[in-house]
Each structure stands twice: as structure tokens, then as C-alpha cells.
Amino acid sequence: MKRIVLMSCISAILSVATAFPQGVRTVVSSVVSLSSEAPGGAVVSLRYNEAVAVLFPADPTFIQGVEFELRIPKAFQGAESSIAWSLFSGIAPTPTAGRFDYEARLISTQPLPQRVSMSLILPIIASHGIKGGPFASLIPAVARSDDFPLLFKLSPIGKGLLPAMESAEFKLTVRPVLRDEGGIRVSVSTGDGAEAQGVSVFIDDRLAENPGKLILAKKGPRVVRVSAEGYREEIVTVPVEAGAVSPLTVTLTPNAPFIAFQAPAGTYVTIDGKVVEPGELSGLSVEPGEHTLFFRIGDYSMTRKFMALRGKVYNVVLSVELDIVVTP
């Protein structure tokens, strides 16, 4: 009975996290940097009394946590409880070769499970969507940017390790846990070389607040709609991958003014001195700006000026009325 109570106490102590720094003496075998561009992470080796440091990602936009996957060598299988894993935050000073003494805050610690591998996930944002499961344990804590570097450490909690255990190497994979979204970076140009004003970008019919910056979107095909005053709207489908940025370049075509004529047959029409052929009377595009229209029917002629604006449609109706008045 005493032995059972003692083992329970040891397990409980190993599960307690501390909020204050404590001394940690270890060899840091590797230093790993997280990156959403390397979703597979990094694989490093360490022995039973060594540690691995983890740096905060340079761009944490798509990262919501860090996963530690440890493969236990055969020499320790069946004797896993002789080794404990510990996870620390705020390690200081910065890990370097040849240094053994550090200070850090304990996040969590437990003996190794009786399995060939184990996986731990530590969130780095409060509003994460990570869930634990039978193959990955979720640590109930959040490591923010000022909690880095992290330190994953192995320590013996028993005596009498066999020679094979002394030289055995654990394989640790440190990888980012990505959000279920990626990003779209939209670049807009115009076919006429002018700077488009009032550009609006919609992702799945939802207006982007800052279209000039990175737009976050759920992974999968997304419908992007780009519009600007005086230009035709462009609609493009963009595949979005989790943790990746999809660049999109959109060239807007000027929405030139459009003019259509309704005139009696045989009417002679010109725009700025250029003859409008009969087949063009149903409509043609013109450049924005002031234009001069000339009409002639027989001996009757007329000239009109108008200002054509982008995106506008103009209907010109020319009619000739004949009134016959009967007098007593």
C-alpha cells in the first residue's frame, strides 16, 4: 500500500506546473525554429538527459500551436516510466552550445507513456481550435510570444539505467500546428495604366476590410471578386491551402463609355469627325471625355457635344417630326 501511495504522489508532483522560474541544468542538443512554410517540422535527436529548444516563429500568422512527437527507442520500451518529459517556457539565457545552466518556468511534466511514441500539443494562441485525442495530448496552457523559447527536456526519474539506455537516442519531431485557413494577397493593376480608385475585394461575397493587405480565408476554393469604379468587375476562383499564401494578380479592364443611336434610316452620323457606319449605330465604345456628334438627314443637320464618363451608357435618339396643321 505504501508503494502505491508513493507512486501516486510522484505522478501528481510531475504534473504540477510552476509560474516562477527555476533552475534547469541540461544539454540543449538542438534549437528548432517554427515556420508555417515547413509544416512537416524538424526531426532532431536527443538522449535521456538532454533537451531541445524551440524558438517563436518569425511569422506566426497561420500557426496556432506546436506539436512535440517523441519516438521512444527500443532500449527504453518496457521501462518508459524511468524517464520523464518536461516542457518549460521562458528559458534564459538563450540556449547556446557549451552552456548547461538555465532558468525556465515549468509548464508540464509526466513520465513517458508505455507506448512506442507520444505526441503533445501546446497552443500558442488563446482562440485556437485544437482538440486532443487518443494519439495527441493537448496541454492545458497557452505559450505566447513572450513565453518563448520553449524547452522540451528528458530526465531520468530512476536509477540503474542499462548501458544500452545510456547511448540510446530519442527522435523528436517539432512541427507547427496550422490554422484551418490560408491567405490571399491581391495585387490590382489596370489595362490603361491608370491607378484604380475605390478598389473593392470580396471573398465569397464578403467584403475584405483591407484589400491591400493579406486576406485570411478558409482553406479550399474561394471565389474572389474585384471591382473598381470605371472598370469591369473580375471574378476569379482561387485555391487556398492551410498555412500558405496564394498570390492573385488582377488586371482590370477599363469600362469604356458606350453609346447607341436611334435614328431614321439613311441618317449620316459622325463622332469627332469619324463616320459611324450603319452597323455601329446599335452601339460602340468611345474614350472617356468630351465628344462631338454630327447628324445629317437630307438638308437637315445638327451638332451636339457631350461628356462621356467611364461605366456609363448613352442612348442618342434622333427623331424628325412632321406636323400638318389644317386651318379653316
C-alpha positions as a Markdown table, in Angstrom:
| # | Residue | x | y | z |
|---|---|---|---|---|
| 1 | Met | 0.0 | 0.0 | 0.0 |
| 2 | Lys | 2.8 | 2.4 | 0.8 |
| 3 | Arg | 4.4 | 1.8 | -2.6 |
| 4 | Ile | 1.1 | 2.6 | -4.4 |
| 5 | Val | 0.7 | 5.9 | -2.4 |
| 6 | Leu | 4.3 | 6.9 | -3.1 |
| 7 | Met | 4.0 | 6.4 | -6.9 |
| 8 | Ser | 0.7 | 8.4 | -6.9 |
| 9 | Cys | 2.5 | 11.3 | -5.2 |
| 10 | Ile | 5.3 | 11.2 | -7.6 |
| 11 | Ser | 2.9 | 11.3 | -10.6 |
| 12 | Ala | 1.0 | 14.2 | -9.1 |
| 13 | Ile | 4.2 | 16.2 | -8.4 |
| 14 | Leu | 5.3 | 15.7 | -12.0 |
| 15 | Ser | 2.0 | 17.0 | -13.3 |
| 16 | Val | 2.3 | 20.4 | -11.4 |
| 17 | Ala | 3.3 | 23.4 | -13.4 |
| 18 | Thr | 5.1 | 26.3 | -11.8 |
| 19 | Ala | 4.6 | 30.0 | -12.6 |
| 20 | Phe | 8.0 | 31.1 | -11.4 |
| 21 | Pro | 11.5 | 30.4 | -12.9 |
| 22 | Gln | 13.5 | 27.5 | -11.6 |
| 23 | Gly | 17.0 | 26.3 | -12.3 |
| 24 | Val | 17.4 | 23.8 | -15.2 |
| 25 | Arg | 20.7 | 22.0 | -15.8 |
| 26 | Thr | 20.8 | 20.3 | -19.2 |
| 27 | Val | 22.5 | 19.9 | -22.5 |
| 28 | Val | 20.5 | 21.6 | -25.3 |
| 29 | Ser | 21.1 | 19.2 | -28.3 |
| 30 | Ser | 19.2 | 21.3 | -30.9 |
| 31 | Val | 17.4 | 24.6 | -31.4 |
| 32 | Val | 14.3 | 24.4 | -33.7 |
| 33 | Ser | 12.5 | 27.3 | -35.4 |
| 34 | Leu | 8.8 | 27.0 | -36.2 |
| 35 | Ser | 7.6 | 28.0 | -39.6 |
| 36 | Ser | 4.3 | 27.6 | -41.5 |
| 37 | Glu | 6.3 | 27.1 | -44.6 |
| 38 | Ala | 7.7 | 23.9 | -43.2 |
| 39 | Pro | 4.5 | 22.1 | -41.9 |
| 40 | Gly | 6.4 | 18.8 | -41.5 |
| 41 | Gly | 8.6 | 20.4 | -38.9 |
| 42 | Ala | 12.1 | 19.3 | -37.9 |
| 43 | Val | 13.3 | 16.0 | -36.7 |
| 44 | Val | 16.1 | 16.0 | -34.1 |
| 45 | Ser | 17.8 | 13.5 | -31.8 |
| 46 | Leu | 18.3 | 13.7 | -28.0 |
| 47 | Arg | 19.3 | 11.4 | -25.2 |
| 48 | Tyr | 17.6 | 10.7 | -21.9 |
| 49 | Asn | 19.2 | 13.6 | -20.2 |
| 50 | Glu | 19.2 | 16.2 | -23.0 |
| 51 | Ala | 16.8 | 18.9 | -24.2 |
| 52 | Val | 15.6 | 20.7 | -27.4 |
| 53 | Ala | 14.8 | 24.4 | -27.5 |
| 54 | Val | 12.0 | 25.9 | -29.7 |
| 55 | Leu | 12.0 | 29.5 | -31.0 |
| 56 | Phe | 8.9 | 31.6 | -31.7 |
| 57 | Pro | 8.0 | 31.7 | -35.4 |
| 58 | Ala | 9.1 | 34.7 | -37.3 |
| 59 | Asp | 5.6 | 34.8 | -38.9 |
| 60 | Pro | 3.0 | 33.3 | -36.6 |
| 61 | Thr | 0.0 | 34.2 | -38.8 |
| 62 | Phe | -1.1 | 30.7 | -39.6 |
| 63 | Ile | 0.3 | 28.9 | -36.5 |
| 64 | Gln | -2.0 | 28.0 | -33.6 |
| 65 | Gly | 0.2 | 25.6 | -31.7 |
| 66 | Val | 3.4 | 23.5 | -31.6 |
| 67 | Glu | 3.4 | 19.7 | -31.6 |
| 68 | Phe | 6.1 | 17.5 | -30.0 |
| 69 | Glu | 6.1 | 13.9 | -31.3 |
| 70 | Leu | 8.6 | 11.7 | -29.5 |
| 71 | Arg | 9.6 | 8.2 | -30.7 |
| 72 | Ile | 10.9 | 6.1 | -27.8 |
| 73 | Pro | 13.9 | 3.8 | -28.7 |
| 74 | Lys | 13.7 | 0.1 | -28.1 |
| 75 | Ala | 16.2 | 0.3 | -25.2 |
| 76 | Phe | 13.5 | 2.1 | -23.1 |
| 77 | Gln | 10.5 | 0.2 | -24.3 |
| 78 | Gly | 9.1 | -1.6 | -21.2 |
| 79 | Ala | 11.0 | 0.8 | -18.9 |
| 80 | Glu | 9.3 | 4.1 | -20.1 |
| 81 | Ser | 8.4 | 5.1 | -16.5 |
| 82 | Ser | 12.1 | 5.6 | -15.8 |
| 83 | Ile | 12.2 | 8.7 | -17.9 |
| 84 | Ala | 10.1 | 11.8 | -17.7 |
| 85 | Trp | 9.4 | 14.5 | -20.2 |
| 86 | Ser | 9.2 | 18.1 | -19.1 |
| 87 | Leu | 8.1 | 21.2 | -21.0 |
| 88 | Phe | 9.4 | 24.6 | -19.9 |
| 89 | Ser | 8.8 | 28.2 | -21.1 |
| 90 | Gly | 10.8 | 31.4 | -21.0 |
| 91 | Ile | 14.2 | 29.7 | -21.0 |
| 92 | Ala | 17.0 | 32.2 | -20.2 |
| 93 | Pro | 19.6 | 32.9 | -21.4 |
| 94 | Thr | 19.2 | 32.0 | -25.0 |
| 95 | Pro | 20.4 | 28.3 | -25.5 |
| 96 | Thr | 23.9 | 28.0 | -26.8 |
| 97 | Ala | 26.5 | 25.3 | -27.2 |
| 98 | Gly | 28.6 | 24.7 | -24.1 |
| 99 | Arg | 26.1 | 26.1 | -21.7 |
| 100 | Phe | 24.4 | 23.9 | -19.1 |
| 101 | Asp | 22.6 | 26.1 | -16.6 |
| 102 | Tyr | 19.4 | 27.9 | -17.4 |
| 103 | Glu | 16.3 | 29.3 | -15.8 |
| 104 | Ala | 12.8 | 28.5 | -17.1 |
| 105 | Arg | 9.2 | 28.1 | -16.0 |
| 106 | Leu | 7.8 | 24.6 | -15.9 |
| 107 | Ile | 4.6 | 24.1 | -18.0 |
| 108 | Ser | 4.0 | 20.4 | -17.6 |
| 109 | Thr | 5.8 | 17.1 | -16.9 |
| 110 | Gln | 5.0 | 13.4 | -16.9 |
| 111 | Pro | 6.7 | 10.0 | -17.1 |
| 112 | Leu | 6.9 | 8.6 | -20.6 |
| 113 | Pro | 3.8 | 6.6 | -21.6 |
| 114 | Gln | 4.1 | 2.9 | -22.2 |
| 115 | Arg | 4.0 | 3.3 | -26.0 |
| 116 | Val | 6.5 | 3.4 | -28.8 |
| 117 | Ser | 5.7 | 7.1 | -29.4 |
| 118 | Met | 3.9 | 10.0 | -27.8 |
| 119 | Ser | 2.6 | 13.3 | -29.1 |
| 120 | Leu | 2.0 | 16.6 | -27.2 |
| 121 | Ile | 0.4 | 19.8 | -28.5 |
| 122 | Leu | 0.9 | 23.2 | -26.8 |
| 123 | Pro | -1.3 | 26.1 | -28.1 |
| 124 | Ile | 0.3 | 29.4 | -28.8 |
| 125 | Ile | -2.9 | 31.4 | -29.2 |
| 126 | Ala | -5.9 | 31.5 | -26.8 |
| 127 | Ser | -8.5 | 31.3 | -29.6 |
| 128 | His | -7.2 | 28.0 | -31.0 |
| 129 | Gly | -9.3 | 25.2 | -32.5 |
| 130 | Ile | -7.0 | 22.4 | -31.3 |
| 131 | Lys | -8.6 | 19.3 | -29.8 |
| 132 | Gly | -6.8 | 16.4 | -28.0 |
| 133 | Gly | -7.3 | 12.8 | -28.9 |
| 134 | Pro | -6.1 | 9.3 | -28.3 |
| 135 | Phe | -2.9 | 10.0 | -30.3 |
| 136 | Ala | -2.2 | 13.6 | -29.2 |
| 137 | Ser | -2.5 | 15.1 | -25.7 |
| 138 | Leu | -3.4 | 18.7 | -25.5 |
| 139 | Ile | -1.5 | 20.6 | -22.8 |
| 140 | Pro | -4.0 | 22.9 | -21.0 |
| 141 | Ala | -1.9 | 26.0 | -21.3 |
| 142 | Val | -1.1 | 28.7 | -23.8 |
| 143 | Ala | 2.5 | 29.7 | -24.7 |
| 144 | Arg | 2.5 | 33.3 | -26.0 |
| 145 | Ser | 5.4 | 35.0 | -27.8 |
| 146 | Asp | 7.0 | 36.2 | -24.5 |
| 147 | Asp | 7.0 | 32.6 | -23.2 |
| 148 | Phe | 9.5 | 31.5 | -25.9 |
| 149 | Pro | 12.0 | 29.9 | -26.2 |
| 150 | Leu | 10.4 | 26.7 | -25.1 |
| 151 | Leu | 12.4 | 23.8 | -23.8 |
| 152 | Phe | 11.5 | 20.1 | -24.2 |
| 153 | Lys | 13.6 | 18.1 | -21.8 |
| 154 | Leu | 14.0 | 14.4 | -20.9 |
| 155 | Ser | 15.1 | 13.4 | -17.4 |
| 156 | Pro | 15.8 | 10.1 | -15.6 |
| 157 | Ile | 13.5 | 9.5 | -12.6 |
| 158 | Gly | 15.1 | 6.3 | -11.6 |
| 159 | Lys | 18.5 | 4.8 | -11.1 |
| 160 | Gly | 20.3 | 1.9 | -12.7 |
| 161 | Leu | 20.0 | 2.7 | -16.4 |
| 162 | Leu | 21.3 | -0.1 | -18.6 |
| 163 | Pro | 24.3 | 0.7 | -20.9 |
| 164 | Ala | 22.0 | 0.4 | -23.9 |
| 165 | Met | 19.8 | 3.2 | -22.4 |
| 166 | Glu | 22.8 | 5.5 | -21.9 |
| 167 | Ser | 23.6 | 5.6 | -25.6 |
| 168 | Ala | 20.0 | 5.3 | -27.0 |
| 169 | Glu | 18.7 | 8.2 | -29.0 |
| 170 | Phe | 15.1 | 9.5 | -28.9 |
| 171 | Lys | 13.7 | 11.0 | -32.1 |
| 172 | Leu | 11.7 | 14.2 | -31.6 |
| 173 | Thr | 9.7 | 15.9 | -34.3 |
| 174 | Val | 8.8 | 19.5 | -33.6 |
| 175 | Arg | 6.2 | 20.8 | -36.0 |
| 176 | Pro | 3.8 | 23.8 | -36.2 |
| 177 | Val | 0.0 | 23.1 | -35.8 |
| 178 | Leu | -1.5 | 25.2 | -38.5 |
| 179 | Arg | -4.8 | 27.0 | -38.6 |
| 180 | Asp | -7.5 | 25.7 | -40.9 |
| 181 | Glu | -7.0 | 28.7 | -43.2 |
| 182 | Gly | -4.6 | 30.3 | -45.5 |
| 183 | Gly | -4.2 | 33.8 | -47.1 |
| 184 | Ile | -4.9 | 35.6 | -50.4 |
| 185 | Arg | -2.7 | 38.5 | -51.4 |
| 186 | Val | -4.4 | 40.5 | -54.1 |
| 187 | Ser | -2.5 | 42.8 | -56.5 |
| 188 | Val | -4.6 | 45.1 | -58.7 |
| 189 | Ser | -3.4 | 46.8 | -62.0 |
| 190 | Thr | -5.3 | 48.3 | -64.8 |
| 191 | Gly | -5.2 | 47.8 | -68.6 |
| 192 | Asp | -4.9 | 51.5 | -69.3 |
| 193 | Gly | -2.1 | 52.1 | -66.8 |
| 194 | Ala | -4.2 | 54.4 | -64.6 |
| 195 | Glu | -4.4 | 53.9 | -60.8 |
| 196 | Ala | -7.8 | 52.3 | -60.0 |
| 197 | Gln | -9.7 | 54.2 | -57.3 |
| 198 | Gly | -12.1 | 52.7 | -54.8 |
| 199 | Val | -11.0 | 49.1 | -55.3 |
| 200 | Ser | -13.2 | 46.6 | -53.5 |
| 201 | Val | -12.3 | 42.9 | -53.0 |
| 202 | Phe | -14.9 | 40.3 | -52.0 |
| 203 | Ile | -14.1 | 36.8 | -50.8 |
| 204 | Asp | -17.1 | 34.5 | -51.2 |
| 205 | Asp | -19.2 | 37.7 | -51.3 |
| 206 | Arg | -17.7 | 39.0 | -48.1 |
| 207 | Leu | -16.1 | 42.4 | -48.3 |
| 208 | Ala | -12.4 | 42.4 | -47.3 |
| 209 | Glu | -11.7 | 45.3 | -44.9 |
| 210 | Asn | -8.1 | 45.9 | -46.0 |
| 211 | Pro | -7.8 | 44.6 | -49.6 |
| 212 | Gly | -4.2 | 45.8 | -49.9 |
| 213 | Lys | -3.1 | 43.5 | -47.1 |
| 214 | Leu | -3.1 | 39.8 | -46.6 |
| 215 | Ile | -6.6 | 38.5 | -46.5 |
| 216 | Leu | -7.2 | 35.4 | -44.4 |
| 217 | Ala | -9.6 | 32.8 | -45.8 |
| 218 | Lys | -10.7 | 29.2 | -45.0 |
| 219 | Lys | -8.9 | 26.5 | -47.0 |
| 220 | Gly | -10.5 | 25.3 | -50.2 |
| 221 | Pro | -11.6 | 27.0 | -53.4 |
| 222 | Arg | -12.6 | 30.7 | -52.7 |
| 223 | Val | -14.4 | 33.0 | -55.1 |
| 224 | Val | -12.6 | 36.4 | -55.3 |
| 225 | Arg | -14.5 | 39.3 | -56.9 |
| 226 | Val | -12.6 | 42.6 | -57.6 |
| 227 | Ser | -14.3 | 45.8 | -58.7 |
| 228 | Ala | -13.4 | 49.5 | -59.1 |
| 229 | Glu | -15.2 | 52.5 | -60.4 |
| 230 | Gly | -14.9 | 52.7 | -64.2 |
| 231 | Tyr | -13.7 | 49.2 | -64.7 |
| 232 | Arg | -15.3 | 45.9 | -65.4 |
| 233 | Glu | -15.6 | 43.5 | -62.5 |
| 234 | Glu | -13.3 | 40.5 | -62.4 |
| 235 | Ile | -14.3 | 37.2 | -60.8 |
| 236 | Val | -11.6 | 34.5 | -60.1 |
| 237 | Thr | -11.6 | 31.2 | -58.2 |
| 238 | Val | -8.5 | 30.8 | -56.0 |
| 239 | Pro | -7.5 | 27.5 | -54.3 |
| 240 | Val | -6.5 | 28.3 | -50.7 |
| 241 | Glu | -4.2 | 25.9 | -48.7 |
| 242 | Ala | -3.9 | 25.9 | -44.9 |
| 243 | Gly | -0.9 | 27.9 | -43.8 |
| 244 | Ala | 0.0 | 29.1 | -47.3 |
| 245 | Val | -0.4 | 32.5 | -49.1 |
| 246 | Ser | -2.0 | 32.4 | -52.5 |
| 247 | Pro | -0.9 | 35.4 | -54.7 |
| 248 | Leu | -3.5 | 36.8 | -57.0 |
| 249 | Thr | -2.8 | 39.4 | -59.7 |
| 250 | Val | -5.9 | 41.0 | -61.3 |
| 251 | Thr | -5.8 | 43.3 | -64.3 |
| 252 | Leu | -8.9 | 45.4 | -64.5 |
| 253 | Thr | -10.2 | 46.3 | -68.0 |
| 254 | Pro | -11.5 | 49.9 | -68.4 |
| 255 | Asn | -15.3 | 50.1 | -68.6 |
| 256 | Ala | -15.3 | 52.5 | -71.5 |
| 257 | Pro | -18.4 | 54.7 | -72.2 |
| 258 | Phe | -20.9 | 53.1 | -74.5 |
| 259 | Ile | -23.1 | 55.0 | -77.0 |
| 260 | Ala | -26.0 | 53.7 | -79.0 |
| 261 | Phe | -28.1 | 55.6 | -81.7 |
| 262 | Gln | -31.7 | 55.5 | -82.7 |
| 263 | Ala | -32.1 | 57.5 | -85.9 |
| 264 | Pro | -34.1 | 57.3 | -89.2 |
| 265 | Ala | -32.7 | 55.2 | -92.0 |
| 266 | Gly | -30.2 | 57.0 | -94.1 |
| 267 | Thr | -29.0 | 59.3 | -91.3 |
| 268 | Tyr | -25.4 | 60.3 | -91.6 |
| 269 | Val | -23.6 | 60.2 | -88.2 |
| 270 | Thr | -20.1 | 61.2 | -87.2 |
| 271 | Ile | -18.3 | 61.2 | -83.8 |
| 272 | Asp | -15.5 | 63.7 | -83.6 |
| 273 | Gly | -15.5 | 63.8 | -87.5 |
| 274 | Lys | -15.3 | 60.0 | -87.8 |
| 275 | Val | -18.2 | 58.4 | -89.7 |
| 276 | Val | -20.3 | 55.9 | -87.7 |
| 277 | Glu | -21.2 | 53.1 | -90.0 |
| 278 | Pro | -24.7 | 51.7 | -90.1 |
| 279 | Gly | -23.6 | 48.5 | -88.3 |
| 280 | Glu | -22.2 | 50.6 | -85.5 |
| 281 | Leu | -25.4 | 52.5 | -84.8 |
| 282 | Ser | -26.6 | 49.8 | -82.4 |
| 283 | Gly | -23.7 | 50.7 | -80.1 |
| 284 | Leu | -20.0 | 51.3 | -79.9 |
| 285 | Ser | -17.4 | 52.2 | -77.2 |
| 286 | Val | -15.7 | 55.6 | -77.0 |
| 287 | Glu | -12.9 | 57.1 | -75.0 |
| 288 | Pro | -13.9 | 59.0 | -71.8 |
| 289 | Gly | -14.0 | 62.7 | -72.3 |
| 290 | Glu | -15.8 | 65.3 | -74.5 |
| 291 | His | -17.1 | 64.2 | -77.9 |
| 292 | Thr | -18.9 | 66.0 | -80.8 |
| 293 | Leu | -21.8 | 64.3 | -82.6 |
| 294 | Phe | -22.9 | 65.4 | -86.0 |
| 295 | Phe | -26.1 | 64.3 | -87.7 |
| 296 | Arg | -27.4 | 64.9 | -91.2 |
| 297 | Ile | -30.7 | 63.9 | -92.8 |
| 298 | Gly | -31.0 | 65.3 | -96.3 |
| 299 | Asp | -30.6 | 69.1 | -95.9 |
| 300 | Tyr | -31.2 | 69.0 | -92.2 |
| 301 | Ser | -28.1 | 68.8 | -89.9 |
| 302 | Met | -27.4 | 69.0 | -86.2 |
| 303 | Thr | -24.3 | 69.1 | -83.9 |
| 304 | Arg | -24.2 | 68.2 | -80.2 |
| 305 | Lys | -21.4 | 67.9 | -77.7 |
| 306 | Phe | -21.5 | 65.6 | -74.6 |
| 307 | Met | -19.1 | 64.4 | -71.9 |
| 308 | Ala | -18.6 | 60.6 | -71.8 |
| 309 | Leu | -17.8 | 59.1 | -68.5 |
| 310 | Arg | -16.5 | 55.6 | -67.7 |
| 311 | Gly | -19.1 | 53.0 | -66.9 |
| 312 | Lys | -21.9 | 55.0 | -68.5 |
| 313 | Val | -24.2 | 54.0 | -71.3 |
| 314 | Tyr | -25.6 | 56.8 | -73.6 |
| 315 | Asn | -28.6 | 56.4 | -75.8 |
| 316 | Val | -28.9 | 59.1 | -78.6 |
| 317 | Val | -32.3 | 59.4 | -80.1 |
| 318 | Leu | -32.7 | 61.4 | -83.2 |
| 319 | Ser | -36.3 | 62.0 | -84.4 |
| 320 | Val | -37.8 | 64.1 | -87.2 |
| 321 | Glu | -41.3 | 65.3 | -86.6 |
| 322 | Leu | -43.7 | 66.4 | -89.3 |
| 323 | Asp | -46.7 | 68.4 | -88.2 |
| 324 | Ile | -49.5 | 69.1 | -90.6 |
| 325 | Val | -51.8 | 71.8 | -89.4 |
| 326 | Val | -55.1 | 72.4 | -91.0 |
| 327 | Thr | -56.5 | 75.9 | -90.9 |
| 328 | Pro | -60.1 | 76.8 | -91.6 |
